[in-house]
Amino acid sequence: MIIKICGITRAEDALCAATLGVHALGFVFWPRSPRAISAERAAAIIEALPPFVVPVGVFVDPSAGLVAECRDAGIFVAQIVGAVPAMPRGMRLLPAVTLSPDGTDITPNVAGNGAVLVDAHDPVRRGGTGRTIDWQAVAPIAARRLVILAGGLEPENVGEAIALARPAGVDVSSGVETAPGIKDPERMAAFVAAVRQVA
């Protein structure tokens, strides 16, 4: 089970997550997010990470130039909400999608069976809302493609979410915070333990 902690803004939170065995860390490069970080600050944190922790850039309708700048800062996976620009060499794409209005598929419809991150729909905040989605509706989608489940996950509900949605991974942000971008070590540890108990 892949575990991603998103909205990293501090080196101490990143290193704590890495020590807990988290697989991926999300850095938000959307200026309107309360968890926004610059490519320069992210690069300093990424440089201190141990091997095998994947830095993921989170973007909303980004320019190709911004994605390339973040690739140069050490980001190798682009989690993109909205329009996808030309991707620089070496950058992998993780489309961020929501459930379709009828709950039977994802929107936007991403062709093929590649990995997607499924989050709650919010046309203004574009993620990081702390709202859950219909986990049972995710299960048929997760049966045919690799799904990273996001949206309102926390230590207290991630076990149930995994049992109902059967995703390949989970993504948490506000559920392990004391404030936007400030992670709580105890809640991160509890989240990881809860995932491992059921996965």
C-alpha positions as CSV (number, residue, x, y, z in Angstrom):
1,M,0.0,0.0,0.0
2,I,1.5,3.3,-1.1
3,I,1.4,6.0,1.5
4,K,1.8,9.7,0.4
5,I,1.8,12.7,2.7
6,C,1.0,15.9,0.9
7,G,1.4,19.5,1.6
8,I,5.0,19.3,2.9
9,T,6.4,22.8,3.8
10,R,9.0,21.9,6.4
11,A,12.1,19.8,6.4
12,E,11.4,18.3,9.8
13,D,8.0,17.1,8.7
14,A,9.5,15.5,5.6
15,L,12.2,13.7,7.5
16,C,9.7,12.5,10.1
17,A,7.5,11.1,7.4
18,A,10.5,9.4,5.7
19,T,11.5,7.8,9.1
20,L,8.0,6.4,9.3
21,G,8.4,4.7,6.0
22,V,6.2,6.9,3.9
23,H,6.7,6.3,0.2
24,A,5.9,9.7,-1.3
25,L,5.8,13.3,-0.2
26,G,3.7,16.0,-1.9
27,F,4.9,19.6,-2.5
28,V,2.2,22.0,-3.6
29,F,3.3,24.5,-6.3
30,W,-0.1,26.3,-6.6
31,P,0.3,29.8,-5.2
32,R,-3.4,30.0,-4.0
33,S,-2.9,27.0,-1.7
34,P,-2.2,27.5,2.0
35,R,0.4,24.8,1.6
36,A,2.2,26.4,-1.3
37,I,6.0,26.1,-1.5
38,S,8.5,27.5,-3.9
39,A,10.7,25.3,-6.1
40,E,13.8,26.6,-4.2
41,R,12.4,25.7,-0.8
42,A,11.2,22.3,-2.0
43,A,14.7,21.6,-3.5
44,A,16.3,22.2,-0.1
45,I,13.9,19.7,1.6
46,I,14.2,17.1,-1.2
47,E,18.0,17.2,-1.0
48,A,17.8,16.1,2.7
49,L,15.5,13.1,1.9
50,P,16.8,9.6,2.1
51,P,16.7,7.4,-1.1
52,F,13.4,5.7,-2.1
53,V,11.1,8.6,-0.9
54,V,9.5,10.0,-4.0
55,P,9.0,13.8,-4.2
56,V,5.7,14.6,-5.9
57,G,4.8,18.0,-7.3
58,V,1.2,19.1,-7.0
59,F,0.1,21.5,-9.7
60,V,-3.1,23.2,-10.9
61,D,-3.2,24.1,-14.6
62,P,0.6,24.6,-14.6
63,S,2.8,26.0,-17.3
64,A,5.4,23.8,-18.9
65,G,8.0,26.1,-17.5
66,L,6.9,25.7,-13.9
67,V,6.8,21.9,-14.3
68,A,10.4,21.9,-15.7
69,E,11.6,24.2,-12.9
70,C,10.2,21.8,-10.4
71,R,11.8,18.8,-12.2
72,D,15.1,20.6,-11.8
73,A,14.4,21.0,-8.1
74,G,14.1,17.2,-7.7
75,I,10.4,16.6,-8.5
76,F,9.9,13.5,-10.7
77,V,6.2,13.0,-10.5
78,A,3.7,15.7,-11.4
79,Q,0.3,15.4,-9.8
80,I,-1.8,17.7,-12.0
81,V,-5.3,19.1,-11.5
82,G,-6.6,20.5,-14.7
83,A,-4.7,21.1,-18.0
84,V,-1.6,19.1,-18.5
85,P,1.2,20.9,-20.3
86,A,4.1,19.4,-22.3
87,M,5.9,17.3,-19.8
88,P,9.7,17.6,-19.5
89,R,11.9,14.6,-19.9
90,G,12.1,12.4,-16.8
91,M,8.8,13.6,-15.3
92,R,6.0,11.1,-14.7
93,L,2.3,12.2,-14.7
94,L,-0.2,11.4,-12.0
95,P,-3.5,12.9,-13.1
96,A,-5.7,14.2,-10.2
97,V,-9.4,13.4,-10.9
98,T,-12.7,13.3,-9.1
99,L,-15.7,11.0,-9.2
100,S,-18.1,11.7,-12.0
101,P,-21.5,13.2,-11.0
102,D,-23.2,9.7,-11.2
103,G,-20.3,8.1,-9.2
104,T,-19.6,5.4,-11.8
105,D,-16.3,6.7,-13.2
106,I,-13.8,9.5,-13.0
107,T,-13.7,13.0,-14.4
108,P,-11.9,14.1,-16.4
109,N,-11.8,10.8,-18.1
110,V,-8.2,9.6,-18.3
111,A,-7.8,7.1,-21.0
112,G,-6.2,3.7,-20.4
113,N,-5.5,2.1,-17.0
114,G,-2.7,4.2,-15.8
115,A,-2.5,5.6,-12.2
116,V,-4.8,8.4,-11.1
117,L,-5.3,10.2,-7.8
118,V,-9.0,10.4,-6.9
119,D,-9.9,13.4,-4.6
120,A,-13.0,15.3,-3.6
121,H,-14.4,17.8,-6.1
122,D,-13.8,21.5,-5.3
123,P,-13.7,24.0,-8.2
124,V,-12.2,26.7,-6.0
125,R,-9.7,25.0,-3.6
126,R,-8.8,22.3,-6.1
127,G,-7.9,19.7,-3.4
128,G,-6.8,19.7,0.2
129,T,-10.4,20.3,1.3
130,G,-10.5,17.6,4.0
131,R,-13.8,16.3,2.5
132,T,-14.2,12.6,2.0
133,I,-15.6,10.9,-1.1
134,D,-17.8,7.9,-1.7
135,W,-15.3,5.1,-1.0
136,Q,-17.5,2.3,-2.2
137,A,-17.9,4.1,-5.6
138,V,-14.1,4.1,-5.9
139,A,-13.8,0.3,-5.6
140,P,-14.9,-0.6,-9.2
141,I,-12.5,2.0,-10.5
142,A,-9.6,0.7,-8.4
143,A,-10.4,-2.8,-9.7
144,R,-9.3,-1.8,-13.2
145,R,-6.6,0.8,-12.6
146,L,-4.1,1.9,-10.0
147,V,-5.9,4.4,-7.7
148,I,-4.4,6.6,-5.1
149,L,-7.3,7.6,-2.7
150,A,-7.4,11.1,-1.3
151,G,-10.0,13.4,0.3
152,G,-10.6,13.7,4.0
153,L,-8.4,10.8,5.1
154,E,-7.1,10.7,8.6
155,P,-5.9,8.1,11.1
156,E,-9.4,7.5,12.4
157,N,-11.0,6.7,9.0
158,V,-8.3,5.4,6.7
159,G,-8.8,1.8,7.6
160,E,-12.4,1.9,6.6
161,A,-11.6,3.8,3.5
162,I,-9.1,1.2,2.4
163,A,-11.5,-1.6,3.2
164,L,-14.3,-0.1,1.0
165,A,-12.3,1.5,-1.8
166,R,-9.4,-1.1,-2.2
167,P,-7.0,1.5,-3.6
168,A,-3.3,0.9,-4.4
169,G,-2.4,3.8,-2.2
170,V,-3.6,6.6,0.1
171,D,-2.8,10.3,0.3
172,V,-3.3,12.5,3.4
173,S,-2.7,16.2,4.0
174,S,-5.0,18.0,6.4
175,G,-5.8,14.8,8.3
176,V,-2.3,14.8,9.9
177,E,-1.9,18.6,10.4
178,T,-2.1,21.1,13.3
179,A,-2.4,23.9,10.7
180,P,-2.1,24.0,6.9
181,G,1.4,22.8,6.0
182,I,2.3,22.0,9.6
183,K,2.3,18.3,10.2
184,D,1.8,16.6,13.5
185,P,4.3,13.8,14.1
186,E,2.0,11.8,16.2
187,R,-0.9,11.9,13.7
188,M,1.5,11.0,10.9
189,A,2.6,8.0,12.9
190,A,-1.0,7.0,13.7
191,F,-1.9,7.3,10.0
192,V,0.9,5.1,8.9
193,A,0.1,2.5,11.6
194,A,-3.6,2.5,10.7
195,V,-2.8,1.9,7.0
196,R,-0.4,-0.9,7.8
197,Q,-2.9,-2.6,10.1
198,V,-5.3,-3.2,7.2
199,A,-3.0,-3.2,4.1
